[in-house]
Amino acid sequence: TKRLDDRMDSFFLSETLVYLYLTVAPQEEVKKALPLPLSEVVFSTEGHIFPIVQAGHHLATFDASAEASSSAPSAGAAAAA
C-alpha cells in the first residue's frame, strides 16, 4: 500500500548512528567516548563494542572490592603481629 507510517525503527538509532558518529567525529572525541582504543575493539552489527582478546591474554578488569581487600591488612596478618 502507499500508506505512510509515522514511525522510526529502533535500529536506526542504535546501529546506523553509531557508525555515522564514528565516521565524522574527531578522533580525540571518539577516544574520550570509548572505554578502549578503536584498535582494541570490534563493533557488532548492532553497534555493541567487544574487546579484541589475543589468545593467551586476559582482559584487564577493575574490581574495587578485590582492590580494597588486597590493600587492607588481613585478619591473619593482624593476629600474627
Backbone as CSV, one residue per row, in Angstrom:
resi,resn,N_x,N_y,N_z,CA_x,CA_y,CA_z,C_x,C_y,C_z
1,THR,0.848,-1.192,0.000,0.000,0.000,0.000,0.880,1.238,0.000
2,LYS,0.292,2.357,-0.313,1.030,3.614,-0.354,0.779,4.456,0.885
3,ARG,0.427,3.799,1.968,0.161,4.495,3.219,1.480,4.853,3.908
4,LEU,1.602,6.064,4.426,2.800,6.486,5.146,2.624,6.209,6.629
5,ASP,3.653,5.687,7.248,3.635,5.442,8.685,4.509,6.471,9.375
6,ASP,4.059,6.924,10.539,4.838,7.850,11.346,5.563,7.035,12.412
7,ARG,6.716,6.496,12.065,7.465,5.668,12.998,8.950,5.716,12.640
8,MET,9.757,5.318,13.576,11.188,5.207,13.326,11.641,3.889,13.924
9,ASP,12.215,3.049,13.107,12.716,1.776,13.610,13.880,2.021,14.563
10,SER,13.931,1.239,15.625,14.961,1.441,16.645,16.370,1.185,16.118
11,PHE,16.515,0.348,15.102,17.854,0.069,14.591,18.511,1.313,14.022
12,PHE,17.718,2.280,13.580,18.314,3.486,13.021,19.162,4.200,14.073
13,LEU,18.627,4.337,15.269,19.384,4.999,16.326,20.517,4.120,16.846
14,SER,20.216,2.871,17.112,21.185,2.010,17.792,22.279,1.481,16.880
15,GLU,22.047,1.386,15.609,23.034,0.810,14.711,23.615,1.844,13.747
16,THR,22.789,2.513,13.034,23.247,3.420,11.987,23.959,4.635,12.551
17,LEU,23.403,5.266,13.566,24.008,6.489,14.083,25.328,6.241,14.791
18,VAL,25.529,5.066,15.347,26.821,4.737,15.963,27.919,4.828,14.917
19,TYR,27.707,4.231,13.766,28.721,4.239,12.724,28.862,5.608,12.072
20,LEU,27.783,6.352,11.970,27.868,7.718,11.461,28.715,8.569,12.397
21,TYR,28.494,8.444,13.698,29.275,9.177,14.692,30.758,8.828,14.570
22,LEU,31.085,7.548,14.481,32.482,7.133,14.374,33.133,7.638,13.084
23,THR,32.341,7.835,12.052,32.866,8.292,10.773,33.194,9.780,10.777
24,VAL,32.365,10.589,11.419,32.520,12.040,11.308,33.078,12.707,12.565
25,ALA,33.101,12.054,13.682,33.572,12.672,14.927,35.091,12.802,14.921
26,PRO,35.613,13.868,15.548,37.068,13.994,15.670,37.631,12.830,16.490
27,GLN,38.828,12.361,16.133,39.418,11.208,16.806,39.559,11.439,18.311
28,GLU,39.883,12.656,18.738,40.037,12.940,20.162,38.717,12.708,20.904
29,GLU,37.622,13.092,20.275,36.306,12.913,20.888,35.932,11.431,20.975
30,VAL,36.267,10.674,19.946,35.985,9.236,19.944,36.796,8.556,21.039
31,LYS,38.061,8.949,21.193,38.912,8.358,22.231,38.329,8.589,23.617
32,LYS,37.747,9.777,23.842,37.138,10.077,25.147,35.858,9.285,25.366
33,ALA,35.129,9.012,24.298,33.817,8.378,24.418,33.896,6.867,24.575
34,LEU,34.988,6.249,24.119,35.095,4.787,24.161,35.945,4.332,25.339
35,PRO,35.606,3.209,25.932,36.390,2.705,27.062,37.753,2.145,26.657
36,LEU,37.912,1.753,25.397,39.163,1.199,24.878,39.481,1.876,23.554
37,PRO,40.754,1.885,23.143,41.092,2.449,21.825,40.409,1.666,20.699
38,LEU,40.132,2.355,19.606,39.474,1.700,18.469,40.275,0.523,17.941
39,SER,41.591,0.556,18.083,42.414,-0.545,17.587,42.277,-1.798,18.441
40,GLU,41.631,-1.683,19.616,41.479,-2.828,20.518,40.047,-3.330,20.632
41,VAL,39.142,-2.818,19.793,37.746,-3.235,19.859,37.222,-3.566,18.476
42,VAL,36.129,-4.305,18.467,35.390,-4.576,17.239,33.921,-4.282,17.551
43,PHE,33.200,-3.777,16.560,31.795,-3.444,16.743,30.928,-4.515,16.111
44,SER,29.861,-4.873,16.813,28.904,-5.827,16.252,28.022,-5.102,15.247
45,THR,27.211,-5.852,14.542,26.293,-5.232,13.581,25.246,-4.385,14.283
46,GLU,25.105,-4.578,15.584,24.143,-3.783,16.347,24.792,-2.607,17.055
47,GLY,26.086,-2.374,16.805,26.762,-1.225,17.391,27.336,-1.465,18.775
48,HIS,27.365,-2.706,19.233,27.941,-3.004,20.537,29.454,-3.153,20.411
49,ILE,30.158,-2.755,21.475,31.618,-2.810,21.481,32.077,-4.096,22.148
50,PHE,32.980,-4.827,21.469,33.581,-6.030,22.046,35.094,-5.877,22.001
51,PRO,35.778,-6.108,23.126,37.239,-6.014,23.105,37.841,-7.171,22.318
52,ILE,38.951,-6.892,21.646,39.693,-7.929,20.936,40.660,-8.543,21.937
53,VAL,40.562,-9.838,22.141,41.413,-10.532,23.106,42.352,-11.451,22.342
54,GLN,43.638,-11.277,22.575,44.640,-12.142,21.953,44.619,-13.499,22.647
55,ALA,44.942,-14.553,21.951,44.995,-15.889,22.539,46.018,-15.899,23.672
56,GLY,45.618,-16.393,24.820,46.504,-16.476,25.975,46.517,-15.234,26.832
57,HIS,45.834,-14.167,26.429,45.781,-12.945,27.221,44.419,-12.827,27.886
58,HIS,44.388,-12.148,29.001,43.143,-11.931,29.721,42.781,-10.452,29.667
59,LEU,41.504,-10.178,29.748,41.054,-8.798,29.812,41.416,-8.210,31.166
60,ALA,41.859,-6.989,31.174,42.122,-6.301,32.433,40.792,-5.761,32.940
61,THR,40.377,-6.214,34.101,39.133,-5.739,34.672,39.416,-5.081,36.001
62,PHE,38.573,-4.188,36.395,38.737,-3.491,37.657,37.659,-3.965,38.611
63,ASP,38.075,-4.494,39.723,37.151,-4.945,40.755,37.496,-4.182,42.030
64,ALA,36.708,-3.172,42.355,37.000,-2.313,43.505,37.019,-3.098,44.804
65,SER,36.151,-4.093,44.950,36.122,-4.855,46.195,37.387,-5.689,46.353
66,ALA,37.909,-6.236,45.262,39.136,-7.022,45.332,40.325,-6.123,45.642
67,GLU,40.340,-4.914,45.054,41.442,-3.999,45.311,41.414,-3.513,46.757
68,ALA,40.224,-3.246,47.279,40.100,-2.782,48.654,40.543,-3.858,49.627
69,SER,40.199,-5.105,49.354,40.564,-6.177,50.267,42.053,-6.494,50.186
70,SER,42.677,-6.282,49.022,44.105,-6.562,48.910,44.948,-5.476,49.562
71,SER,44.416,-4.238,49.658,45.175,-3.155,50.260,44.979,-3.110,51.775
72,ALA,43.917,-3.698,52.283,43.676,-3.722,53.721,44.396,-4.911,54.336
73,PRO,44.923,-4.735,55.551,45.599,-5.882,56.187,44.600,-6.984,56.490
74,SER,45.032,-8.208,56.283,44.140,-9.337,56.540,44.091,-9.628,58.027
75,ALA,43.072,-10.343,58.438,42.908,-10.694,59.852,44.050,-11.582,60.319
76,GLY,44.536,-12.457,59.454,45.646,-13.348,59.794,46.933,-12.568,60.013
77,ALA,47.158,-11.525,59.207,48.356,-10.721,59.337,48.307,-9.898,60.620
78,ALA,47.110,-9.419,60.983,46.956,-8.621,62.191,47.162,-9.511,63.423
79,ALA,46.708,-10.737,63.385,46.850,-11.648,64.519,48.302,-12.071,64.693
80,ALA,49.052,-12.166,63.580,50.442,-12.593,63.658,51.332,-11.479,64.214
81,ALA,50.887,-10.225,64.101,51.698,-9.086,64.549,51.650,-8.871,66.013
